């Protein structure tokens, strides 16, 4: 019998059906190859949790058939006794899909189809049902259902169908056509017969993962479903379930039973749960769940509590946990009421928490042995498979592993095991298939791998041959770091660093070893930034990820010489990149498979331990350049789950535990796919252990946490505590100097602490952990990653240099004013003027927007401190950062100390800074003014309090040819030219998949050669960032470490309704040896930062600075980066307190000490 199990999402990104976007840390999903999805033999049912993005093909929403099928013919079908129907259309095979909703509500429901069909539907245009439901629900097929006809490709084998209403989904059913009882029609038979034979039919019932081959008797369907996991075993003796059945409803006692089957033989019939080896009665606890459970699982707090007898022996409980389990509810007379399967994470934490060693350990006893351990508490049997080859060879030894009392399995062997490869063969119940599976898995605690993570490597990381010379004394080579307020970050992709750098030897391009060539163009660029003060180099994911084949012999590449001949606005380049995008060497790598091993695609040899030595060599080389190393870690999701995918690891070892599941047992996918659950104790332990491994074994200096808000706050605090315990004397590293930061976005199932207090921005106050300040980013550049691409911000011309989109918005505001005031005119006056009319009203609206943006920027430049009070630019009133609000109603400021705010305007996500300016700047803005906009944006990042973060190449006016999501756009669109000769602008329209809807906007920009920056512009901008950094690190006043110091010293002076729009003036004062304010800077008594986006120079009166002797910062003068002076006299006139404000520029003035 063919059926589809409603499994959790099995594979993410190109491995099957879901792709991840790195847009400001927010998720998107995207189908990939339907053939790979159908091969999974499962169905995904994430319902409303995850969005499926539009497919490229579009179906006719008015027809129940796909294009080329006849809607009229489809409605002529006759119901057969066995549920078959005539395929009323000729010209191809047709599948009939009949769908019954238990709630009887069909309004708005359509069918999304893909696979072996003539035309796949788009998400926005699903197939519409036929016939329409009759009064009272349902149609004319005898079951109160609706139906669709789906035309198939010739030779079709598999079809995927997903009923949905908007983003609310039922299950996804994958249908193996070969198993259907009714033979497919053929074109020849239909053309030769006056009546076409019955077409194959499947029957679907909402929320039931099995489909039916014949019309089901709805009155005899089992009550409940074992395919859904609605019950939660949350502690040793508590089971939580959202049932509210009472004796008054049934007139007799209600019985609750726990069923278990060692062989996964449970089934649900009309008589209830059958096939159990063990049945345990449960007791209803009217007091509800314990406070500890409600705290750990807040989303279950209101659930009914059923108690397992505390007299149940622990070994028996362990046996239950390694079985298929189900919960049933029935009346005392035996009438079934409901049934469901159980999620076991809470019970595993309570009964199987293990604190001993895991993975490979070299042990001293008996002259030395190798110990290998894995935590697999739900497994019935685990066998260690040992191999003498990395691939395609049978095991040379099979070693039965011994189970321990806390779910750990162990094996010991001779030191000859070192250098061998291994896997675990695990006999375990898997909730995604609801059956016993024999899973072959690598080690979650792998420290070495064969290529593509096929097998784990028995490796000793303390082996001296795996370390470069002087590795043990690396701490002496690291640049000093006095405070996290001294941190500044440059974000770089490992392959981008050298793939296009001719000064790196060809065999090392795109690898870890590229960093070991100190005289390469890239290394020299980093060394110059380091000499100017930059402290940290952030490397995009470098752990083992699944989206690049580590067998380099398979890599494909575009013909760059040919593509260089294509016009700058051509679609030829992106077509060539798209053709090889899943077979080339490129991906950002946010697709984790093994967290604890460097990725093999960046190593010269992926098999064996070369990647360990080469990664360590890279860290040492970067440290030698004067930079500390940050690794980008992705603990919030997995590349794959389920029992079969070669990229699934954790979900084979303890199925259903490491992933976060929804109320029906489906794997959550808000992070993109296969979300992890750090609220589970052993998930948290694995994350903490992994961080400590990277800190001690690879001596990295910081961690950037992808979608950190999807981790629990207590996980992050445990990481911080564990790192703080590391010392140079004992561990060779100073753990207290390791900086932690990440994406503190709050969304999905964890939003508003839905799964516990999460590591979101608003919850990190006072932790010392940094989070990206997206409020600051949006205020500086305008809009958001999800808004109109031409919405402007402070540095892209808002109000003062409006683009066409902003002008249309202003005119719309004028029209609204005009309509509400009763004027006969429909458009406002141009410019900033107007007296009492609609033009003035629209300019007031514009000025308010700009003022609010400046307030957000000022809060960010003060460290985004929640409790910092300052004069509002918009109103002049005193406000705190926490009293400013985003468009969504969240407080703008959330930090307790400046280093808890990471200040940025661009990152690998979304467009580069240059591309952002290109898109948002008005058409009339001259190229030099666009360059100035880039520089101003970098200045507000570099000269504020907090942690500055710069995307690699922003200082080189780097372009990705307007690509908003280049994670899989290859070397062509991600090219980084350290020489400064080119910016990579105008190398073709960016890939259609992520940018096609904006091609019409992009074409004229890419074709405009005047927008391409010159080599001189690039070189000057590179010098400009070095100047910004040098100025920042010249004075501790730019790097104040606490709220108290910022509040005492920082003021914003151009404030209130009379403020000059588009100009930020920040003063930072210092004390003297005899003043109450402590002296921090021995050279400067104060400094004043002026950031101007006004296109004209102005004189600004600043009475609070009267009498100050303020001159341009010597380093800004030394670099030749002081803006041109349009007025006679000094920049600041002490006697009149008049400041000359430069146009489109940033200026730091200092008050030297005597």
N, C-alpha and C positions, 0 to 999 in steps of 0.2 A: 504493500500500500504506500503510495506516495504521500508524503506530508511534509510541511515546513514547520520547523521549530522556531518559535519566536525567540531567537537568541539575542544576546547583547551584541552591540557593534563589535565585530571581530577584528577588522583591520582598518587602519586609518591611513589617510593620504593615498599615495599611488598603490599601496599594497592591496587596496580594494576600493571601498566606496566613499570614503570621507577624506577631504583635504582640509588643512588648517591654514587660516590666514593669520598673519602676524600684524594685524592692523591695530596699533596702539594697544596690543594685548587682548583685543576683543576677538571672539571667535566667528568663523564662518564655516559652513560645510559645503561640500561640493562632491558630486558623483565623479568617480573615475570609471575605469572600464567596466561596463556591465557584465562582460564575460567573466571577469575575475570575481565579481560579486556573486553571480549565479553559481560559480564553482564552489562557493562556501557551503552549499546545501543547507543553508539556514536562512531565517528571516529576521530582520531587525525591526524592533518596535519601540523606538524611543519616544513616540507620541509627541507631546508638545514640548519636550525638553530640548530637542535639537532641530535646527532648520535645515531642510534639504534645499540646496540652491537651484536656480533654474538650469535646466538642461539646454543644450544648444538647439535641439529640434523643438518645433512647436506643433501641437496637435490642434485640430479644430474643436474648440470647446463645445460647440453646438451639436456635435455628432458623437454617438456612442461607439462609432468605429474610428480607427485612426485614418489619416488621409489616404485617399484612394479607395476607401470602403464606403458603401452606400448606407447612409443612415436610414433611408426608407426601407431598404431590404432588411436591415437589421431588425426593424420593428415588425416584420412579418413572421418571425419565428413562432413555432408552435411548441408548447411544452409537451415533452414526452413523459411516459410513466416513470422512466428511470432518471428523469432530470435532463435528458438530452434535448437538443433543439435543432431545428434546421439552420444551417448556415445560409442565411438569406442573401449573401453576396457571393458573387463568383470572382474568380481571378486570383484566389489565394486562400490559404488555410485560415480558419477563424477559431479562436478560443472564446467560449461563452463563460462569463464570470457572473455568478449570482451571489448577491450580498444581502445578508439579513442583519439589521441592527436591533439589538435587544431593546433599546430604548424607543425604537420606532421613529426616530427623528432622522430623516434623510436630507433635510434642507441644507444645501450648500456642499454636500459630499460629492466628491469626484474621485476618479481613479488615475493614479500616477502609474505608468507602465514603462518598463525598459527591459533590455535583454534582446531575445531573438524575435523582435517585432519589426514591422515594416517602418514604423516611425515612432521614436520615443517621445513621450509627452514632455512638455515643460511643466515646471512646478506650478506656475501661475495659471496654466491652461490644462487642467486634467480632463479626462474623458467625462462627459456628462451621462448620467444613468438613463436607462430606458427599460420599461415604460415608467412614466412618472408615478409616484406612490398614489394609490387610490385613497379616498377619504378613509380616515382611520389608520392610514399607514400602509405601505407596501404597494406592490404592483400586481400584475396579472399572471404571475408564475406559480400561484398556488401556495406560496410560503410567506406572503407578506413581505416581499423582497424587491430590490431593484437589481438591474443587471446591465452588463456592458458586453459588447462584442469587440474583441481585440484581433486585428489581422496580423498574421504571423509571417515571418520570412520563410522562404523555401528552405526546407530541411531544418526548421526550428527545433531546438531541443529544450531550451529553458526560457521561462518568462517570469519576470518579477512584477508583482502588483502590490500597490499600497493605496488603500482608500484613505482620503484625508479631506478635511474641511479647513482650508487655509493651512495654518501650521499645526492644527490638531490632527494627530495621526492615529489610525488603528495599527494593526500589525502589518508587517511586510511579509507576503507569502512568496516563496520561490517555488515554482511549479515545474517539475520534471515531466515534460510532455510525453516521454516514452512510456511512462507508467500509467497514463490515463487509459481507461478501458475502451473508450470510443475511438476508432481509428480516425486519423486526420483525413479530410477530404483532399482531393487533388484537382488541379485545374482541368485535367483531361476528363475525369469522371464527372465533374460538375457541368462541363460543357456538353457532354454526351447524354446527360440524363435530364429529363424535365423537372425532376425534383431532387435537390441536393441531399446527400445523406446527412444524418445528425452530426453536428460538430461536437467536439469534446467539451465537457462542462465541468467546472469546479464550483463548489458551494462554500461560501465563506460566512462565518458567524462572528460578529464583532467580539473582539477580545479573546478569541479562541485561536490558538496558534496552529492547530491542525486544520487543514481544509478537508472537505468531504467530497467523495467521488459520486455520491448519490444524494438525493434530497434528504436531509436529516429530519427526523421527527423531533421537532423542537420541544414537545412536551416531555420527551424522555431523555433529553440531554442531562448529563450529570450536573449536580449542583456544585458550583465552584470550579476550580481548575488547578491541576497540579503543574501546569505550565507557567503559572504565575506564582511568585514568591512574595505573598502579602504578609506572611508572619515572620517575626524576627525573634530569634533566640538571643536575648540580649545580656544575660548573665548566666551564672551556673544554674539558677533555678527559676528564671523569669522568661516567659515568652510573651511578646507584645503582638497584638493583632487588632486591627481596626474593625472588630465585630461588636455588635451591640444586641445580641439575641437574648431574650429573657423568657423566663418560664411563663409569664403572662401572655406572651405571644403564641405559645404552643400548648398551654394548659398542662404541661408536665415538665419535669426536670430536664435541663439541657446538659448534655454530656460533651466534654472536650477530651480528645484523645490525641496523643503523639504517636505516629506510626513511623517505623523504620524498616528498611530492607537493605541487607548487605549487597544484594545483587541488583539493586535498582529495579525491582519488579513491581513497585507500587503502580496501581492504576486506579482511575476514578470511574466508577460505574454508577448506574442509577440507584444502586444499593449502597453507595459510599465508597470509601477507600478500601481497596483489596490488595493482597499480595505482601502484607507486612510479615517480617520475621519477629518483630517486637512491637507491642502496643502498650503504651504507658498512659494511665489516666492522669488528667491534669485538674488542678483546683483553681476555680475562679477566685481572685483576690480582690474583694471590693475596695480595698485601699488604693489600688492602682500600682503602678510601677514605682520602684524605689527612687529616692531622690538622686542617687548616684547614676541610675540608668537615665533618668530624665535629663540630667546634666550632660551626660555623654551623648545621648541621642535626642536632642530637643525636638526633632521632627516627629518623634514617636511618643511624646510626653502624654498625650491624651488617649493613647491606645489602652485597650483592655489588657489586664495583666493575668496571665495564666501561670500557675506555679507547678514546677516539677518537684516531686518529693525530694527533700534534702537527704533522705535515706538512700537514694539511688546511688549505688557504688560508682566512684569516679571512673574506674575502668569501663563500666557499662556506658557511662556518658561518653567517654572517648570513642567507644564503638559506634554509638549513635551518630556522632559527629563525622564518622567516616562512611556513613550509609546515606542512602536517599531517605529524606525525612519529609513528613507531611503532617499537617494539623487538620483535624476534622471536628465538626460540630454536628451533633445529631440530637434528636429527642430521645427520651428514655425508652420509648417504644421502638426505637431503631430507625426512625425516619431521618434520612440525611438532610441536613440544612445547608452546610457549606464545607468547603475544603480548600486548602491551599498548601503550597510548599513553603519551606522555611529558609530564611537567610540566617547564616550562622556566625557572623563576625563577632558579635558580642560574647557569645559562649566560647568561642575560640580564645578571645582575649582573657576571659575569666578562668578557663580550664587548661589552657595550653600555652600560657605566656612563658617564653624561653629567653634566658639571658646569657646562655653560653656561647661558645665560638661557633661561627658558621662559615661555610666555604672551605678553602684549603688552608691547613695550618701545618707547619713543620714542627714535629714534636720530638722531644729529646729522648724519651724513654726507649730503652732497648737498642741504643746506638743510633737512634734516629728513625722515625717513621713519618709517613704522610697521613694526616687525618683529614677526612672530608665529611662535612656535615651539611644537611639541608633541613630546614623546618618545613614539614609537610604533614600537619596534624590530621588532615582529612584523608590521607592516602591509606590504602589497605596494604600496599606492597610497594617498595622502592628498590630498584636494582641499579647499582653503579655500573655503567658501561665504560670501559677503558679502550682507547684507540692509540695505535702507534703512528697514525697518519691524520692530517687535518681534515681530509675529505674522502668521501666515496670508498670507504673501507669498512669491513665488518669489525665489531669489537674483538679485541684480542683477549679480553677477560670480562666476565660478568660476575659482579660481586654483590650478593644479597646484602642489603643494608639493614642494620639493627635499629628498631624503633626504641626511642627513649620515652620517659614518662611525661614529657611536655611536648610531644609531637615532633621532636627532632629525630632524624635518621642519620646514622653514622657508619663509616667504614674506615678501616685502617689498613695501610699497606706499606711496602718497603720504599726507601728513598728512590728506588728505580722508577717509581711512578712519576717523578719530576720530569717535566718535558713532554709527558703524554697528554693526550686530549681525553675529555670525558663528557658524558651526559648522564642524566637520570632517566630511567624508565619507570614511570609512576602509574600504578593502577589506582584510579580515583574516580569518584562520582563527580560529574561536571554539570552544573546547573544550566549551562547554555544548551545542552543536548538532552538533559534529563536522563542520562544513562551513564553506566560505567564506561570509562575511557582508559585506554592505555596511551598515556602521553609521554613523548620523548622530549625532554627539556634540558636546556643548559642551566647553569647555576646562577641564581639571582645574585650571588656574591662572587661572580666570576671576576678574576683579576687579570685574565689573559684569554684570548680567543683565537680560533682560526678565522679565516676570511668569512665575512658576512655573518659572523656570530654563530656558525653552524655547530661548533663544539667549543666547550670551555677548555682552558689550558691549565694544567697543574704547574703553577709558577710560584716562586718565592720572590716577592718584590724586594726583599733585603739582599738578594744576590748582587754582589759587587759588579758583576758583568753587565747588569742592567742600569747602571748609573754612570753618568759622565764624570770625568775627573773633577775633584773638589766638590762633589755633590753634597757630602756630609757637612761642609762648611758654607753652604749657600747662604745661610742667614747673614753672614758677614758681607755678602755682595749686594744685599737688598738695600735700596735707598731708604733713608730714615723716614719714619712717619710718626710725628708727635701726637697727632690727633686726627680723628676721622674728618674733622673740618678742613684738614689739609688735602683731602682726597679730591682728585679730578680724574675724569675717565674719558678714554678714547675707545670707541666701539669698533671692532674690526672682525671681519670674517676671515678664517684662516686661509681659505683658497684665494680670496680677493687680494690678500697681501702680496702674493707672488705669482699668480697664474699668468699675469701679463707683464711681469717685470723681466726684461731681457738681461738685467744685471745679475740675476740668480741663475746658477747652473740649471740647465733644462731638467735633469732628473729630479731636482729638488723643488721645482715650481709646484705650487699648490700643496706643499707638504709641511710638516712640522719643521723639517730641517732647513727650510728656506729662511727661518729666523736666525739660523746660526751663521749667516753670511753678513757680517757687520758692515761691509762696505757696499751692500746692495742699495739701490735707490730707496726701497721701502724702509730698510733698517736705518739709513741715514735720516730719513724723514722723521722716524720715531725718535731717534737720538736728538734731533733738533727740538722736537716738542718736549722731550724730557729735560733738556738743558734749559728750557724756558719755564719749567715748573711742573709740567704734566706728571702725574704720579702713577696712574694705573692704565693698563691696557686690557680692555674687556674683549675676550674672544668668544664669538658665537659658538654654538654647541660643538663640543669636541669629544663627548662621550660616544659610545657605539650607537649609531642611529641606523635606521633601516632604509632610508630613501636613496642611497647611492650604493650601487654594486661595487664591492671592494675588489672584485676581479678586474683590474685595469685593462685587461685584454679585451673586455667587452665594451669599453667606453666608445661612444660615438661623439663626433664634434661637427660643428657647422664649418662650411668653407668660408672662412673669414675674408679671404681675398675677393671672393665673388660678392659677398655681402657689402663690402666697402664701396662697390660700384653702384649700389642701389641708392635711389634718392633718399634724403633724410626723413621724408614723411611716407615712405613706402611701407607696405605690409609684407614685403618679401622677407625681410630680416626675421620678423617674429614668426612667420610660417616655418622658416628653417629651424629656428630655435625650438618651436613647439614639436617639430617632427622628431627631435632627439631628446626632449627634455627629461624623459624618464630613463634614458639610456646613456646620459652623459655623466660628467664628473661632479655636477653641481647640485647642491641643495643646501638650504640653511641648516638643516639637521634637527628641526624640532620634532623628531620622530624617535623617541628613545626606545631602545631595545635592551641594552645592558648599561645601567647607570655608572658602573664602576670600572669601565675599561675605555681607554682612548679609542677613537674611531679609526678603523683600518684604512679608510680611503685617503687619509692624510699621511699615512706611513709609507715608506718605500716598499715594505713588504707587509701584507696584511696577516699572513700566517705567523704564528709564533709571537715572540716577545719584543720584536723590533719596535713596535708602537710604543712600548713602555720606555725604552731607552731614548727614542726620538722625541717623545713628548717631554721628558725630563730635560733633554738638551734644549728644547725650545724654551722652557721656563727659565733655564739658566741663562740662555742668550738674551731673552727679554730683560731679565734682571740686570744683566751686564750693560744694557742700554740705559739703565737708570729707571726702569719702569717695573712696577709690580703687576702681577698677572691675576686677572679675574676670569673665572670660568662661568659660562652660562649653563645652568642646570635646569632640567625640565622634570620635576617630580610630580607635576599635576596630572599627567596623563601618560598612557602607554601607546606605542605604535600599533600594537595588536593585542587581542585577547582571544579566548576560546581555546579548544583542545588541539587544533590542527595547524594553525598558521605557523610557519617557521620563525616568524617574528614574535610569537607569543611566548613569554617566559614565565612571568609571575602567575598568570592565570592558568598555567598548566600545573604549577607546583602546588598552589592552594587555590583551586578554582572558586571564583566569586568573592574572595576575601580582599585581595589587594585593590580591586576596582570598587568604585562607589556606585551603588545601585539605587534605583528609584523604588517607589512603594510597591511595584509589582515585580521587582527583581531584574529589571533591564539596566544595563550599564549606562550610567549618565555620560553624556557627551558634550556638555556645555563648554568644556575646555578645548574641544574639537573632537575628541574620541577617547573612549576608554579611560574616563576620569579615575584617578586614584583616590584612596580614602585614608588620609593621614590621621583621621580620628581613630583608626584602628591601631592598636598598640604595636603590632609587628610591622605594619607599614611605616609608622613613625620611626621605629627602631632602624629599619633598613635605610631610611633617608638620613638619619643622624649618622649611622655607621658610614654611609657613603661619603657624606661631607667630611667626616674625620679622615677617611682614607685619602681623599684628594688633598686635604690639608697636610697630612703627614707624609704620605708616600710620593706626592707630586709637588708639594711645597707651594701650592698656589696661595694667593694673597687676598682673594675675595671671591664672593659668590653672588651671581645675579640670578634670581629665582624667577623663572618664567611663570606667569599667572600665579604669583605668590598668594593672591587672595583665595585661591582654591585649596591652599594648605591651611591647617589650623594654626592659630596663634601660638598654642602651646608647643607645636612642633618647631616653630621658628625660635621660640624662647629656649627650648631644649637644645637646639643647635647652637645658639649663642652661648649658653652655659657650657656646653661640651667644648666648644672652641676656646673659651676663656680658660679652660683647665690645661691647655697645651702650653708647655714651656720649652724654651731652647735647650735647657739642661736635660730634660727627660725625653722630649719628642723631636728636638731639632728645629722647632718652629715656635714663634711667639703667637699663640692663638688670639690673644687680645688685640693684635694689630690686623686681624683679618676682617675686612669690611663686608657686611651683608646688606643687600638691597634687592628690590625686585618690583614686579608689577602688582600693585595692591588693588587691582580692580575687583569690584564687588558685584558679581552677577551669577546667574545660573542657580543651581540648587543650594549654593552656599550663601546666597545673598541675604543680607540682614541676619547673619548668624544662623542661617537655616539648618546647618549641620554642626553647630557649635561656634564658638567665637573664632572667626577666621582671621587670617593675616591680611586683612584689607586695610586701606589707608587709615580709615577712621579708628581702627582698633590698635594701631601700632604706636600711638602716642606714648612716648616715654620708654619705648623698648630699645632705642638706639639703632633700630633697623631702618634703613632708608627705603623709600618708595618713590617711583616716578611721579613727578608733578605734572599730570596731564592738563590741569587747569591753566598752569603757566604756559604750557605749549600752545594751547588753543587760543589764549589771549594774545600771544605774540604773533602767531602766524595766521590765526583766523579760523573760524568754523570748528570742525572736528573731523575725524576720519570718516564720519558717517553723514556729514552734512554736504551742502553744495560745495564743489571743489573751488569755486571762485569767491567764496565768502572771505572777506578780508579781516585781518587783524592789525595790531599796532604796527608791526614791522613790514606789512605788505601793502600799506597805503590806506587803511580804514579812515574814512572821512576826508583826509587831507589829499589823497591821490586816488580817488575812487575809480574802480573799474566799471565795466559795462553792467555787470550783475548788480553791483552796489548802487549804481545810478538807477537801475530799474526798481530796486527795492525802495530807494528814496522817493521816486516818482509815485510808487504805489502808496507809500506813507502819505504823500501829498494828496493823493486821490482820496484816501481814507479821511484825512483831515477835511478836505473839501466837501466830501459827502456829509460828514457829521456836522459841518458848520453851515451847510445850506448854500454855499457859494456856487455860482454857475460855472466856474472854471474847473477843469479836470486835470490840470497839471500845475506843479509848483514852479517857483522861480529857480533859476540856476544859481549855483554858487552858495555861499554861506549866508547871503543876506536875506532880505525880505523883512518887512515890518508888519507884524500882526497877521501875516497871511500864511498860506499853506507851505510855502518854501521855508519860512522860518520854522514852522512846526517840524518839518522833515529834518531840518538841520539840527534842531534840538534833539530829535530822536537819534540822529547820527552822533552828535556830541556826547549824549548820554551813553551810547554804546562804547565809544572810545574811552570815555571816562571810567566806565566800569571795567573795561579791559585793562586800563592803566592801573586801577586799584588791584586787580588780580596779579599783575606783573610786579607791582610794588610789594605786595604780600610775599610773592615768590622771591624777590630780591632780598627780602629780609629773612629768608629761610623758611617761608611758608609756615610760620609759627602760629599756632592756634590762638595764643593769648597775647601776641604782639599788637600793641595799639599804635595807630598812626593816623595822620590826617588824610582823609579821603580825597583823592584827586577829583572825584566826581562832585562831592558835596562840601568838602572842607571840614566835615565833622570828624570827630575822633571815632574810629572803629577798630575792632580787632579782626585779625584774619579769620577767626571763627564766626564772625558776624557777617561776613561776605558769603554769598551763596552762588552756586553754579546754576545754570539753566534748569538742571534736574532737581534743584532744591538741596543739594549737599553742601556742607560748609566748604569754602574754598581752602582754608588752611587747616591742617591737622597735626602738624609736627610739634614736638616738645623741645627739640633742639635742631639747629640748622642741618646737621648731617642726616637727619631723618627725611630730608627732602632732596631728591635728585632732580636737578633743574635741567631741562632740555627743550629743544625745539624740533629735533628730528632724530630718528633712529633707523635701524634696519627696516622696521615696519614703515609702511607708507612711503611717500616720495622723499627724495633727498631735499635738503634745504634749498638748493639751487632750483630744483624742479618745482618746489612749492612756490617760490617767488615767481618763477616763470609763469605758472598757471594763474596766480592771484594778482600779480601786478597789472595795472591798467595798460592797455595797448600803447598808450602815448608815453609811457615811462621809458626813458632812454636806457640803453645798456649800462652805462656807468651808474645810473641811479639804481638799477637792479642789483648791481654788484654791491652798492652801498647798503641796500636792504639786507643782503646776506650778512654783511659785516655787523650791522646794527643788531641783527638777531643773535649772532654769536656773542656780541658784547654784553647783552642783557643776561646771557647765561654765565659768562666768565666773570663779570664784575659784581655779582650779587653774593649774598651769603648762601649757604647750602653747598651741595656737591654738583659742580658743573659736569655735564655729560655731552660729549661731542661725537657725532657719527663720523666714522672715518671717511675722509674726502670732502667733508663740508668746507674744510679750509682750502680745498682745491677746486671749489665750485663744481664738485662732482655731480654728474647727471646720470640717471638711468633711463634717459630718453623718455621721461615722464612716467615710468613704470611705477605703479602704486603698490605693487606686491611682488617683488622680484625673487621670491624664495626659490622658484624653480625656473628662472629666466636665463640660466646659463651664464657663462663667462661673458657672452656678448653684451648683455645689458648691465651686468654687474662690474664691468671692467673698471679698474682703478689705476690711473696713470700717475705714478709718483713723480715722474719727470716734470709734470706741469705743462706738457706740450698740448694735451687735449683734455677735455672734460667729459667726453662720451655723450655729449648732447647731440641730438639729431642723428642717431644711428638706426632710425626706423621707428615706426609705430610700435609701442610696447605690446606684449602678448595680448591677444584678443580675449583670452579667458578671463582676465581680471580687469581689462581696460577697454574692451571693445565698445562699451556703451558711451565712452567719452572720446572715441576716435575723432569725431567731427570737430570737437573742441581742440583736440591736440594737433590735427594736421597743419593748420596755418602756423601754429607756434613752432613746430619742428621744421617747417619749410622756411621759416624766417631766419636766414643766416646771420642777421644782425644780432640775434639773441645768443649766438654761440660765443662763449667767453674767449677772449684772446689769451695767449700764453702769458702775456704781461699781467692781465687781470688775475689769472690763476696764481702766478708767482707772488703778486702783491697781496692777495688774500691769504696765502699761506703764511707770509710774513706777518700779516695782521693778527692771525690767531696766536702766533708766537709772542707778539707784543702784548696781546690781551693777557696771556698766561704770565708773562714776565711782570706785568704791572700787578696782577693779582697776588703773586707770590713775593712781591717786594714789601708788602705790609701785612701784618697780622690783622689789620682792621678789616680786610676783605674776608677773613676766615674766623669770625667770632664763634666760639664753641657753645654758647648757651643763650637761652632766652633772656636772662638777666643782662648779659653784656650787650645783646642786640638792642634791648629796650632802652638801656642806658645811653647808647651811643648813636643809634641810627635814626635819622629823620628824613621825611620826604617833604620837600619845600614848595614845590609848585602845585598847590592844592586849592580846591574850592572852585566855585562857579567862575571866578575871574582868572583861573589858571590858563596858561598858554597850552592849547590842546596839542597832544602828540609829543610832549616833552616831559621827561622824568628827571628830577633832580634829587639825588640821594646824598646826604651828608653823613659822614661817619666821624665822630669826634674821639679824641684820645685825651687822656689826662696828663698832668705834669707830676713831677716828683713831689710837689707840695700841694696837690689838689686832691679832693675827696675821690675823684675818679682815678683809678689806677692807670699808670702809664704802660702801654703795651708796645708802642712803636717808638724806637729811639731816633727815628729820622723825621717823622711827620707828626704834627700836632693834630691834624685833621685832613680829611680828603673829601672831595666833592665829585660825584659821578654825574655826568650830564649825558643823557640818551635822548637824541632828538630825531623824530621822524617828520618834522616839519620841513617842507621843501624849500623854505626861505630862511635866511638868518634873522634872528631877532635879538633885541635887548630885553632882558628879563630882570626885574627888580626883586632882590632877595634880601630884605632888611635884616633878617636874622644873621646874615653873614657880614654885616658891616664891620669894617676895620680889619678883616682877615686879609692876609697876604697870600693869595692863591695863584699858583702858577701851573702851567701844564706839567704833568708828570715827566720827570727826566727821561724815563725809559720810552715813553710815547714819543718824545722829541728825538731820542736817539735812534728809534726805528723809523723816523720820518713819517710817523702816522698821526701827527697832530693835524686836525682838520684845517682847511684853508681859512684864513682870517679875513672877514669882509669889512671889519671896522678898524679904524685907527685906534691904537692904544692897546692896553693889556686885555686879556680875556675877561678878567674880573677887576673892576675898579673898586678898591677897598673903601674909598670915602663915600661913594654913592651907592655901593652894593649893587652895581649893575653888572650883570653877567651877559656876555655875548654867547648866544645859543647858535651853534653851527647847524647848517642844514644836513639832514640825513647822515648823522655822524654820532660817534661816541667820544667823549672826552673826559679824562680824569684830571682834576686839579688837586694839587696838594699844598698844604701849608707847612713849609719846612720849619724845623726847629732852629733856633739860633745857632 
